[in-house]
Amino acid sequence: MSQKDFTALCDDIRGCRLCADRFAVTATAHAPRPVVWLRPSARIVVAGQAPGARVHDSGVPFDDRSGDRLRDWMGLSRDAFYDRDRVAILPMAFCFPGYNAKGADLPPPPLCARTWHDRVMPQLPGRRLLLLVGGYAQKWHLGTAAKGGVTATVEDWRSFLPQALPLPHPSWRNTAWLKRHPWFETDLLPDLRQRVRAILEMP
């Protein structure tokens, strides 16, 4: 795919309104706003869940406390993380799904991934590491290998290297999970930071 065609693909995603009716009946009653952060040259692809409300407003992926934690996990500054030649963001849904009546996040609509992922993934030939952030991304990209849930999948992180590395969602709601699983900080994170550094330093 040429750069012109890739740009057109990103423009198509930005213009997507497939979930307009779905979002209109959520508690937030918002319009779609796909957040696209992709370049074919990106070496690391962060496959996350979906933008939150703050990202919906700013148009910048992981522009929230979860993003602060994820950047810390990766050992990256904001400037390095938002360098599209280095890092691409490919969520399971490009739009904020909204909240339900109780104020909880709605899951990413499967229609988004079904529509766009198979078109986007082949256009990221520079990818050397796929970070699978949270259960939705892990189930999509790993299939039955992620059937044990997030904890089991992340515990088995070495099995997916060097192509992919599963992570829990960096939400601050998962602080208790991190405390219950100290191996994540002592074993996984040093390896993640080393890999990220080595990949980004490659010529």
Secondary structure as UniProt FT lines:
FT   HELIX           3..14
FT   TURN            18..19
FT   HELIX           20..24
FT   TURN            40..41
FT   STRAND          44..47
FT   HELIX           53..58
FT   TURN            61..62
FT   HELIX           65..74
FT   HELIX           78..81
FT   TURN            84..86
FT   STRAND          87..89
FT   TURN            101..102
FT   HELIX           110..120
FT   HELIX           121..123
FT   TURN            125..126
FT   STRAND          129..133
FT   HELIX           135..142
FT   HELIX           143..146
FT   TURN            147..148
FT   HELIX           150..155
FT   HELIX           157..160
FT   TURN            161..163
FT   STRAND          164..167
FT   HELIX           172..174
FT   HELIX           175..180
FT   HELIX           184..188
FT   HELIX           189..201
//
